[in-house]
Amino acid sequence: MSKLPAVILVAVFFASCCAAAVDPSDVSLKALQQKRYYGRELKLVHTLAKEKDYTRYYITYKSGDLSISGIMNVPKGSGPFPVIITAHGYISTKVYTSGRGLKREQDYLAKRGYVVLHPDYRNHAFSDKDPDNEYRLYTGYTEDVINAVYALKNSTLDFVDKDNIGMLGHSMGGGIALNMMASKPGLVKAYVLMAPTSIDYRDNFERWIARRPAREEKKIPAKYGASPVRHNIIDRYGTPDSNPAFWDSLSVRGYLSNIMDPVMIHHGTKDDSVPLSWSKKLQERLKGLGKESALYIYEGEPHEFIKAWPLVMKRTADFFDALLK
């Protein structure tokens, strides 16, 4: 994964100074809840590799009007096999290649007997472009993952167990998973989050947008500096202080009561990208609401896990096995 700040639904790449014509009311978890989804036309386009235990395919599907690329690992055998959707963290679209971000996890889970579907998201790899996605604060990525589930459920693939689908999200992908479990509870049966972004969107804003170097003058609060990234967002939506209702509408913390699916969280104490405190806060809130959840903390482990990775994946696979098999 790229060493750029690797996380966020409010990722740090805005190319233009001029905000697109996006209705702020469309940029919220409520909008994700109410949206009608048209995930369909899932196609195994061609074979990428034939491994000992599974075959890796290049795939496409429709997310609304957009065509989204990705990969699918299909275990050897007749199936039907349960499914894991993997959602990758932030990787610059300039260097991203199809299927990148969680390849070792994809491999592990396919060997464990899961079909693994890894969407690239819009604007990545061979997916269609969405020029408004950055001005919608990347909520389009959540739509693409939701539509991946619907595309699976609407497919004619006989090796897929459509009733047993789980999701694994890392970093920004963990934030996407949180959006999904809060806005579409019950769509899949279990979630694993690896070092997910914050349930309070203000944290994400402050960490990855408000701290960017100033590049031009703009009359906005001094603590937010003055860059195209900041002023495009702030001009349209206001700051967390001036328009708290908008930032609340993007924050999963206000929607945690919606969650009905078991959640497992993994986080390392040496994570320099996403603070461990964010996962602790998430777990505290989930437990307080009586949700089925567990947080595992790994001493000395960084954002992407190294020495503890085998244990992380064993716990992950055992969790999915218990709920999906």
ZAZAVO-284008 format. One record per residue (C-alpha): x, y, z; residue in three letters; residue number from 1. Coordinates in nm, 4 decimals. Layout:
ZAZAVO-284008
+----------+----------+----------+------+-----+
:        x :        y :        z : code : pos :
+----------+----------+----------+------+-----+
:        X :        Y :        Z :  ALA : NUM :
...
+----------+----------+----------+------+-----+
This chain:
ZAZAVO-284008
+----------+----------+----------+------+-----+
:        x :        y :        z : code : pos :
+----------+----------+----------+------+-----+
:   0.0000 :   0.0000 :   0.0000 :  MET :   1 :
:   0.1149 :   0.3556 :  -0.0656 :  SER :   2 :
:   0.2913 :   0.5378 :   0.2159 :  LYS :   3 :
:   0.0794 :   0.8445 :   0.1470 :  LEU :   4 :
:  -0.1692 :   0.9154 :   0.4292 :  PRO :   5 :
:  -0.3600 :   0.5971 :   0.3748 :  ALA :   6 :
:  -0.7044 :   0.6346 :   0.4871 :  VAL :   7 :
:  -0.9941 :   0.8539 :   0.4516 :  ILE :   8 :
:  -1.3186 :   0.9025 :   0.2979 :  LEU :   9 :
:  -1.2082 :   1.2658 :   0.2690 :  VAL :  10 :
:  -0.8906 :   1.1631 :   0.0926 :  ALA :  11 :
:  -0.6280 :   1.4189 :   0.0212 :  VAL :  12 :
:  -0.6467 :   1.4585 :  -0.3513 :  PHE :  13 :
:  -0.8509 :   1.7466 :  -0.4913 :  PHE :  14 :
:  -0.7409 :   1.8495 :  -0.8375 :  ALA :  15 :
:  -0.9578 :   2.1528 :  -0.9030 :  SER :  16 :
:  -1.0264 :   2.4797 :  -0.7238 :  CYS :  17 :
:  -1.3846 :   2.5080 :  -0.8419 :  CYS :  18 :
:  -1.6460 :   2.3037 :  -0.6582 :  ALA :  19 :
:  -1.8823 :   2.0961 :  -0.8648 :  ALA :  20 :
:  -2.2571 :   2.1431 :  -0.8570 :  ALA :  21 :
:  -2.3263 :   1.8949 :  -0.5780 :  VAL :  22 :
:  -2.6295 :   1.9257 :  -0.3518 :  ASP :  23 :
:  -2.5038 :   1.9141 :   0.0100 :  PRO :  24 :
:  -2.8123 :   1.7151 :   0.1097 :  SER :  25 :
:  -2.6850 :   1.4322 :  -0.1115 :  ASP :  26 :
:  -2.3645 :   1.4086 :   0.0928 :  VAL :  27 :
:  -2.4766 :   1.2279 :   0.4062 :  SER :  28 :
:  -2.5408 :   0.8871 :   0.5557 :  LEU :  29 :
:  -2.9130 :   0.9577 :   0.5315 :  LYS :  30 :
:  -2.8706 :   1.0018 :   0.1556 :  ALA :  31 :
:  -2.6893 :   0.6665 :   0.1408 :  LEU :  32 :
:  -2.9771 :   0.5089 :   0.3337 :  GLN :  33 :
:  -3.2423 :   0.6468 :   0.1010 :  GLN :  34 :
:  -3.0650 :   0.5937 :  -0.2296 :  LYS :  35 :
:  -3.1928 :   0.3254 :  -0.4672 :  ARG :  36 :
:  -2.9129 :   0.0916 :  -0.5694 :  TYR :  37 :
:  -2.8691 :  -0.0771 :  -0.9064 :  TYR :  38 :
:  -2.5772 :  -0.3169 :  -0.8661 :  GLY :  39 :
:  -2.5896 :  -0.5566 :  -1.1603 :  ARG :  40 :
:  -2.4156 :  -0.7132 :  -1.4596 :  GLU :  41 :
:  -2.1355 :  -0.8784 :  -1.2641 :  LEU :  42 :
:  -1.9049 :  -1.0342 :  -1.5228 :  LYS :  43 :
:  -1.5978 :  -1.2546 :  -1.5021 :  LEU :  44 :
:  -1.4165 :  -1.0895 :  -1.7916 :  VAL :  45 :
:  -1.0999 :  -1.2970 :  -1.8073 :  HIS :  46 :
:  -0.8668 :  -1.5118 :  -1.5984 :  THR :  47 :
:  -0.5746 :  -1.3355 :  -1.4326 :  LEU :  48 :
:  -0.4102 :  -1.6319 :  -1.2620 :  ALA :  49 :
:  -0.4672 :  -1.9957 :  -1.1760 :  LYS :  50 :
:  -0.3375 :  -2.0631 :  -0.8276 :  GLU :  51 :
:  -0.3274 :  -2.4001 :  -0.6513 :  LYS :  52 :
:  -0.6396 :  -2.3330 :  -0.4441 :  ASP :  53 :
:  -0.8290 :  -2.0719 :  -0.6449 :  TYR :  54 :
:  -0.8602 :  -1.8871 :  -0.9744 :  THR :  55 :
:  -0.8226 :  -1.5109 :  -0.9901 :  ARG :  56 :
:  -1.0465 :  -1.3222 :  -1.2360 :  TYR :  57 :
:  -1.0691 :  -0.9674 :  -1.3635 :  TYR :  58 :
:  -1.4300 :  -0.8599 :  -1.3140 :  ILE :  59 :
:  -1.6603 :  -0.5688 :  -1.3883 :  THR :  60 :
:  -2.0050 :  -0.4727 :  -1.2597 :  TYR :  61 :
:  -2.2437 :  -0.1792 :  -1.2730 :  LYS :  62 :
:  -2.2685 :   0.0649 :  -0.9836 :  SER :  63 :
:  -2.5593 :   0.2817 :  -1.0898 :  GLY :  64 :
:  -2.4577 :   0.4142 :  -1.4301 :  ASP :  65 :
:  -2.0872 :   0.3502 :  -1.3740 :  LEU :  66 :
:  -1.8857 :   0.0431 :  -1.4683 :  SER :  67 :
:  -1.6568 :  -0.0632 :  -1.1827 :  ILE :  68 :
:  -1.3561 :  -0.2901 :  -1.2267 :  SER :  69 :
:  -1.2083 :  -0.5285 :  -0.9734 :  GLY :  70 :
:  -1.0922 :  -0.8839 :  -0.9102 :  ILE :  71 :
:  -1.2544 :  -1.2008 :  -0.7858 :  MET :  72 :
:  -1.0828 :  -1.5022 :  -0.6321 :  ASN :  73 :
:  -1.2874 :  -1.8208 :  -0.6732 :  VAL :  74 :
:  -1.1861 :  -2.1326 :  -0.4756 :  PRO :  75 :
:  -1.1392 :  -2.4624 :  -0.6570 :  LYS :  76 :
:  -1.4389 :  -2.6907 :  -0.6232 :  GLY :  77 :
:  -1.8092 :  -2.6810 :  -0.6939 :  SER :  78 :
:  -1.9320 :  -2.4521 :  -0.4185 :  GLY :  79 :
:  -2.1443 :  -2.2643 :  -0.3492 :  PRO :  80 :
:  -1.8913 :  -2.0669 :  -0.1439 :  PHE :  81 :
:  -1.9555 :  -1.7847 :   0.1035 :  PRO :  82 :
:  -1.8282 :  -1.4438 :  -0.0056 :  VAL :  83 :
:  -1.6045 :  -1.1756 :   0.1440 :  ILE :  84 :
:  -1.6045 :  -0.8237 :  -0.0027 :  ILE :  85 :
:  -1.2684 :  -0.6558 :   0.0584 :  THR :  86 :
:  -1.2468 :  -0.2759 :   0.0665 :  ALA :  87 :
:  -0.9004 :  -0.1244 :   0.0304 :  HIS :  88 :
:  -0.7614 :   0.1864 :   0.1953 :  GLY :  89 :
:  -0.6491 :   0.5062 :   0.0292 :  TYR :  90 :
:  -0.4082 :   0.4571 :  -0.2584 :  ILE :  91 :
:  -0.3501 :   0.7377 :  -0.5061 :  SER :  92 :
:  -0.5413 :   0.6746 :  -0.8278 :  THR :  93 :
:  -0.2189 :   0.7648 :  -1.0101 :  LYS :  94 :
:  -0.0477 :   0.4477 :  -0.8895 :  VAL :  95 :
:  -0.3403 :   0.2188 :  -0.8096 :  TYR :  96 :
:  -0.3713 :  -0.1021 :  -1.0124 :  THR :  97 :
:  -0.6709 :  -0.3349 :  -1.0220 :  SER :  98 :
:  -0.7046 :  -0.5512 :  -0.7109 :  GLY :  99 :
:  -0.4388 :  -0.3633 :  -0.5174 :  ARG : 100 :
:  -0.4512 :  -0.2978 :  -0.1459 :  GLY : 101 :
:  -0.5450 :  -0.6247 :   0.0261 :  LEU : 102 :
:  -0.3902 :  -0.8917 :  -0.1922 :  LYS : 103 :
:  -0.2480 :  -1.1035 :   0.0911 :  ARG : 104 :
:  -0.5878 :  -1.0954 :   0.2646 :  GLU : 105 :
:  -0.7607 :  -1.1888 :  -0.0627 :  GLN : 106 :
:  -0.5244 :  -1.4826 :  -0.1032 :  ASP : 107 :
:  -0.5675 :  -1.6019 :   0.2567 :  TYR : 108 :
:  -0.9469 :  -1.5939 :   0.2460 :  LEU : 109 :
:  -0.9704 :  -1.7650 :  -0.0946 :  ALA : 110 :
:  -0.7525 :  -2.0472 :   0.0389 :  LYS : 111 :
:  -0.9898 :  -2.0688 :   0.3344 :  ARG : 112 :
:  -1.2804 :  -2.1371 :   0.0963 :  GLY : 113 :
:  -1.4261 :  -1.7916 :   0.0320 :  TYR : 114 :
:  -1.5082 :  -1.6209 :  -0.2938 :  VAL : 115 :
:  -1.3355 :  -1.2834 :  -0.2580 :  VAL : 116 :
:  -1.4665 :  -0.9801 :  -0.4471 :  LEU : 117 :
:  -1.2428 :  -0.6729 :  -0.4417 :  HIS : 118 :
:  -1.3940 :  -0.3611 :  -0.6038 :  PRO : 119 :
:  -1.1507 :  -0.1025 :  -0.7365 :  ASP : 120 :
:  -1.3983 :   0.1888 :  -0.6733 :  TYR : 121 :
:  -1.4836 :   0.4611 :  -0.9228 :  ARG : 122 :
:  -1.1892 :   0.6568 :  -1.0663 :  ASN : 123 :
:  -0.9558 :   0.3621 :  -0.9901 :  HIS : 124 :
:  -0.7901 :   0.1242 :  -1.2362 :  ALA : 125 :
:  -1.0337 :   0.0558 :  -1.5223 :  PHE : 126 :
:  -1.3470 :   0.1873 :  -1.3486 :  SER : 127 :
:  -1.5484 :   0.4696 :  -1.4985 :  ASP : 128 :
:  -1.4695 :   0.8235 :  -1.3904 :  LYS : 129 :
:  -1.6884 :   1.0291 :  -1.1598 :  ASP : 130 :
:  -1.5793 :   1.3943 :  -1.1611 :  PRO : 131 :
:  -1.8127 :   1.4791 :  -0.8716 :  ASP : 132 :
:  -1.6844 :   1.2121 :  -0.6335 :  ASN : 133 :
:  -1.4324 :   1.4350 :  -0.4585 :  GLU : 134 :
:  -1.6971 :   1.7034 :  -0.3992 :  TYR : 135 :
:  -1.9267 :   1.4390 :  -0.2508 :  ARG : 136 :
:  -1.6463 :   1.3581 :  -0.0064 :  LEU : 137 :
:  -1.5962 :   1.0131 :  -0.1571 :  TYR : 138 :
:  -1.9360 :   0.8759 :  -0.0562 :  THR : 139 :
:  -1.9366 :   0.7290 :  -0.4078 :  GLY : 140 :
:  -1.6919 :   0.4652 :  -0.2838 :  TYR : 141 :
:  -1.9507 :   0.3426 :  -0.0349 :  THR : 142 :
:  -2.2086 :   0.3281 :  -0.3142 :  GLU : 143 :
:  -1.9708 :   0.1158 :  -0.5214 :  ASP : 144 :
:  -1.9252 :  -0.1374 :  -0.2425 :  VAL : 145 :
:  -2.2982 :  -0.1537 :  -0.1697 :  ILE : 146 :
:  -2.3604 :  -0.2062 :  -0.5406 :  ASN : 147 :
:  -2.0982 :  -0.4828 :  -0.5457 :  ALA : 148 :
:  -2.3132 :  -0.6740 :  -0.2964 :  VAL : 149 :
:  -2.6265 :  -0.6194 :  -0.5032 :  TYR : 150 :
:  -2.4402 :  -0.7196 :  -0.8195 :  ALA : 151 :
:  -2.3465 :  -1.0469 :  -0.6478 :  LEU : 152 :
:  -2.7008 :  -1.1071 :  -0.5286 :  LYS : 153 :
:  -2.8386 :  -1.0292 :  -0.8765 :  ASN : 154 :
:  -2.5847 :  -1.2482 :  -1.0570 :  SER : 155 :
:  -2.6307 :  -1.5962 :  -1.2012 :  THR : 156 :
:  -2.3011 :  -1.7227 :  -1.0597 :  LEU : 157 :
:  -2.3851 :  -2.0661 :  -0.9197 :  ASP : 158 :
:  -2.0642 :  -2.0934 :  -0.7139 :  PHE : 159 :
:  -2.1679 :  -1.7968 :  -0.4948 :  VAL : 160 :
:  -2.3584 :  -1.8451 :  -0.1691 :  ASP : 161 :
:  -2.5659 :  -1.5272 :  -0.1882 :  LYS : 162 :
:  -2.7036 :  -1.5706 :   0.1626 :  ASP : 163 :
:  -2.3639 :  -1.5658 :   0.3307 :  ASN : 164 :
:  -2.1664 :  -1.2519 :   0.2528 :  ILE : 165 :
:  -1.9213 :  -1.0701 :   0.4796 :  GLY : 166 :
:  -1.6982 :  -0.7664 :   0.4424 :  MET : 167 :
:  -1.3411 :  -0.6784 :   0.5372 :  LEU : 168 :
:  -1.2308 :  -0.3150 :   0.5209 :  GLY : 169 :
:  -0.8881 :  -0.1684 :   0.5940 :  HIS : 170 :
:  -0.8252 :   0.1957 :   0.6815 :  SER : 171 :
:  -1.0415 :   0.4066 :   0.4452 :  MET : 172 :
:  -1.2046 :   0.0759 :   0.3504 :  GLY : 173 :
:  -1.2922 :   0.0336 :   0.7164 :  GLY : 174 :
:  -1.4644 :   0.3705 :   0.7004 :  GLY : 175 :
:  -1.6543 :   0.2529 :   0.3932 :  ILE : 176 :
:  -1.7598 :  -0.0581 :   0.5864 :  ALA : 177 :
:  -1.8805 :   0.1593 :   0.8744 :  LEU : 178 :
:  -2.0843 :   0.3701 :   0.6327 :  ASN : 179 :
:  -2.2331 :   0.0558 :   0.4856 :  MET : 180 :
:  -2.3244 :  -0.1160 :   0.8119 :  MET : 181 :
:  -2.4852 :   0.2072 :   0.9380 :  ALA : 182 :
:  -2.6768 :   0.2940 :   0.6205 :  SER : 183 :
:  -2.7628 :  -0.0577 :   0.4949 :  LYS : 184 :
:  -2.7834 :  -0.2811 :   0.8044 :  PRO : 185 :
:  -2.8321 :  -0.6461 :   0.7242 :  GLY : 186 :
:  -2.7037 :  -0.6210 :   0.3684 :  LEU : 187 :
:  -2.4156 :  -0.8503 :   0.4665 :  VAL : 188 :
:  -2.3873 :  -1.0714 :   0.7735 :  LYS : 189 :
:  -2.0503 :  -0.9826 :   0.9331 :  ALA : 190 :
:  -1.7791 :  -0.7152 :   0.9243 :  TYR : 191 :
:  -1.4079 :  -0.7083 :   0.9992 :  VAL : 192 :
:  -1.2461 :  -0.3659 :   1.0349 :  LEU : 193 :
:  -0.8692 :  -0.3234 :   1.0227 :  MET : 194 :
:  -0.7587 :   0.0138 :   1.1608 :  ALA : 195 :
:  -1.0742 :   0.1932 :   1.0418 :  PRO : 196 :
:  -1.1208 :   0.5672 :   1.0087 :  THR : 197 :
:  -1.3093 :   0.7645 :   1.2715 :  SER : 198 :
:  -1.6810 :   0.7425 :   1.3424 :  ILE : 199 :
:  -1.6671 :   1.1237 :   1.3823 :  ASP : 200 :
:  -1.6081 :   1.2831 :   1.0425 :  TYR : 201 :
:  -1.4537 :   1.5864 :   1.2104 :  ARG : 202 :
:  -1.1556 :   1.3694 :   1.3049 :  ASP : 203 :
:  -1.1017 :   1.2682 :   0.9429 :  ASN : 204 :
:  -1.1372 :   1.6270 :   0.8256 :  PHE : 205 :
:  -0.8919 :   1.7589 :   1.0823 :  GLU : 206 :
:  -0.6338 :   1.4869 :   1.0197 :  ARG : 207 :
:  -0.6249 :   1.4766 :   0.6413 :  TRP : 208 :
:  -0.7642 :   1.8030 :   0.5098 :  ILE : 209 :
:  -0.7280 :   2.0780 :   0.7688 :  ALA : 210 :
:  -0.3540 :   2.0115 :   0.8086 :  ARG : 211 :
:  -0.2644 :   2.0378 :   0.4407 :  ARG : 212 :
:  -0.0087 :   2.3088 :   0.3521 :  PRO : 213 :
:  -0.1608 :   2.6456 :   0.2640 :  ALA : 214 :
:  -0.1378 :   2.7291 :  -0.1072 :  ARG : 215 :
:  -0.3549 :   3.0348 :  -0.1526 :  GLU : 216 :
:  -0.5305 :   3.2985 :   0.0521 :  GLU : 217 :
:  -0.8913 :   3.2493 :   0.1529 :  LYS : 218 :
:  -1.1028 :   3.4026 :   0.4257 :  LYS : 219 :
:  -1.1655 :   3.0950 :   0.6345 :  ILE : 220 :
:  -1.0822 :   3.0226 :   0.9990 :  PRO : 221 :
:  -0.7077 :   3.0408 :   1.0566 :  ALA : 222 :
:  -0.6848 :   2.6933 :   1.2059 :  LYS : 223 :
:  -0.7890 :   2.5485 :   0.8691 :  TYR : 224 :
:  -0.5257 :   2.7429 :   0.6745 :  GLY : 225 :
:  -0.5959 :   2.8289 :   0.3114 :  ALA : 226 :
:  -0.5640 :   2.5637 :   0.0420 :  SER : 227 :
:  -0.7856 :   2.4638 :  -0.2524 :  PRO : 228 :
:  -0.8809 :   2.1482 :  -0.0657 :  VAL : 229 :
:  -0.9962 :   2.3344 :   0.2399 :  ARG : 230 :
:  -1.1733 :   2.6221 :   0.0745 :  HIS : 231 :
:  -1.3664 :   2.4025 :  -0.1687 :  ASN : 232 :
:  -1.5023 :   2.1950 :   0.1189 :  ILE : 233 :
:  -1.5557 :   2.4844 :   0.3551 :  ILE : 234 :
:  -1.7147 :   2.7097 :   0.0924 :  ASP : 235 :
:  -1.9686 :   2.4424 :   0.0121 :  ARG : 236 :
:  -2.0345 :   2.2797 :   0.3501 :  TYR : 237 :
:  -1.8952 :   2.5102 :   0.6166 :  GLY : 238 :
:  -1.6487 :   2.4178 :   0.8895 :  THR : 239 :
:  -1.7262 :   2.1672 :   1.1643 :  PRO : 240 :
:  -1.7780 :   2.4684 :   1.3919 :  ASP : 241 :
:  -1.9919 :   2.6793 :   1.1582 :  SER : 242 :
:  -2.2084 :   2.3951 :   1.0234 :  ASN : 243 :
:  -2.1996 :   2.1094 :   1.2748 :  PRO : 244 :
:  -2.5217 :   1.9576 :   1.1374 :  ALA : 245 :
:  -2.3530 :   1.8782 :   0.8063 :  PHE : 246 :
:  -2.0536 :   1.7093 :   0.9698 :  TRP : 247 :
:  -2.2874 :   1.5172 :   1.1993 :  ASP : 248 :
:  -2.4746 :   1.3924 :   0.8919 :  SER : 249 :
:  -2.1533 :   1.2279 :   0.7666 :  LEU : 250 :
:  -2.0520 :   1.0864 :   1.1044 :  SER : 251 :
:  -2.1272 :   0.7201 :   1.1712 :  VAL : 252 :
:  -2.1360 :   0.7852 :   1.5454 :  ARG : 253 :
:  -2.4929 :   0.9151 :   1.5107 :  GLY : 254 :
:  -2.6014 :   0.6001 :   1.3257 :  TYR : 255 :
:  -2.4405 :   0.3253 :   1.5350 :  LEU : 256 :
:  -2.7779 :   0.2210 :   1.6728 :  SER : 257 :
:  -2.8684 :   0.1054 :   1.3191 :  ASN : 258 :
:  -2.5972 :  -0.1599 :   1.3177 :  ILE : 259 :
:  -2.7309 :  -0.5147 :   1.3405 :  MET : 260 :
:  -2.4320 :  -0.7183 :   1.2193 :  ASP : 261 :
:  -2.1411 :  -0.8610 :   1.4241 :  PRO : 262 :
:  -1.8202 :  -0.6572 :   1.4057 :  VAL : 263 :
:  -1.4554 :  -0.7498 :   1.4700 :  MET : 264 :
:  -1.1958 :  -0.4713 :   1.4912 :  ILE : 265 :
:  -0.8152 :  -0.5004 :   1.4697 :  HIS : 266 :
:  -0.5735 :  -0.2157 :   1.5502 :  HIS : 267 :
:  -0.2029 :  -0.1821 :   1.6288 :  GLY : 268 :
:  -0.0492 :   0.0370 :   1.8978 :  THR : 269 :
:   0.2128 :   0.1744 :   1.6558 :  LYS : 270 :
:  -0.0315 :   0.2818 :   1.3852 :  ASP : 271 :
:   0.0947 :   0.6184 :   1.2572 :  ASP : 272 :
:  -0.1885 :   0.6612 :   1.0078 :  SER : 273 :
:  -0.5041 :   0.5994 :   1.2109 :  VAL : 274 :
:  -0.5050 :   0.6588 :   1.5882 :  PRO : 275 :
:  -0.5843 :   0.3557 :   1.8018 :  LEU : 276 :
:  -0.8090 :   0.5798 :   2.0101 :  SER : 277 :
:  -1.0587 :   0.5909 :   1.7220 :  TRP : 278 :
:  -1.1116 :   0.2147 :   1.7337 :  SER : 279 :
:  -1.1340 :   0.2257 :   2.1125 :  LYS : 280 :
:  -1.4041 :   0.4906 :   2.0845 :  LYS : 281 :
:  -1.5907 :   0.2819 :   1.8277 :  LEU : 282 :
:  -1.5788 :  -0.0294 :   2.0450 :  GLN : 283 :
:  -1.6885 :   0.1641 :   2.3523 :  GLU : 284 :
:  -1.9914 :   0.2998 :   2.1653 :  ARG : 285 :
:  -2.0845 :  -0.0380 :   2.0172 :  LEU : 286 :
:  -2.0634 :  -0.2115 :   2.3540 :  LYS : 287 :
:  -2.2665 :   0.0661 :   2.5131 :  GLY : 288 :
:  -2.5403 :   0.0023 :   2.2583 :  LEU : 289 :
:  -2.5293 :  -0.3721 :   2.3198 :  GLY : 290 :
:  -2.3914 :  -0.4514 :   1.9744 :  LYS : 291 :
:  -2.1990 :  -0.7720 :   1.9065 :  GLU : 292 :
:  -1.8409 :  -0.6535 :   1.8655 :  SER : 293 :
:  -1.4808 :  -0.7212 :   1.9642 :  ALA : 294 :
:  -1.1648 :  -0.5104 :   1.9514 :  LEU : 295 :
:  -0.8217 :  -0.6749 :   1.9327 :  TYR : 296 :
:  -0.5198 :  -0.4548 :   2.0044 :  ILE : 297 :
:  -0.1750 :  -0.5586 :   1.8818 :  TYR : 298 :
:   0.1256 :  -0.4259 :   2.0707 :  GLU : 299 :
:   0.3896 :  -0.2681 :   1.8448 :  GLY : 300 :
:   0.1986 :  -0.3287 :   1.5213 :  GLU : 301 :
:   0.1814 :  -0.0618 :   1.2479 :  PRO : 302 :
:  -0.1070 :   0.0366 :   1.0212 :  HIS : 303 :
:  -0.0822 :  -0.2664 :   0.7942 :  GLU : 304 :
:   0.0221 :  -0.5275 :   1.0538 :  PHE : 305 :
:   0.3443 :  -0.7286 :   1.0230 :  ILE : 306 :
:   0.4356 :  -0.9817 :   1.2907 :  LYS : 307 :
:   0.0784 :  -1.0096 :   1.4149 :  ALA : 308 :
:  -0.0721 :  -1.0471 :   1.0677 :  TRP : 309 :
:  -0.1095 :  -1.4292 :   1.0883 :  PRO : 310 :
:  -0.2983 :  -1.3924 :   1.4164 :  LEU : 311 :
:  -0.5102 :  -1.1101 :   1.2741 :  VAL : 312 :
:  -0.6102 :  -1.3290 :   0.9811 :  MET : 313 :
:  -0.6708 :  -1.6411 :   1.1885 :  LYS : 314 :
:  -0.9082 :  -1.4474 :   1.4117 :  ARG : 315 :
:  -1.0690 :  -1.2925 :   1.1036 :  THR : 316 :
:  -1.1215 :  -1.6228 :   0.9249 :  ALA : 317 :
:  -1.2491 :  -1.7973 :   1.2390 :  ASP : 318 :
:  -1.4966 :  -1.5109 :   1.2866 :  PHE : 319 :
:  -1.6243 :  -1.5364 :   0.9295 :  PHE : 320 :
:  -1.6345 :  -1.9187 :   0.9482 :  ASP : 321 :
:  -1.8593 :  -1.9060 :   1.2533 :  ALA : 322 :
:  -2.1025 :  -1.6659 :   1.0897 :  LEU : 323 :
:  -2.0945 :  -1.7524 :   0.7190 :  LEU : 324 :
:  -2.0309 :  -2.1265 :   0.6980 :  LYS : 325 :
+----------+----------+----------+------+-----+
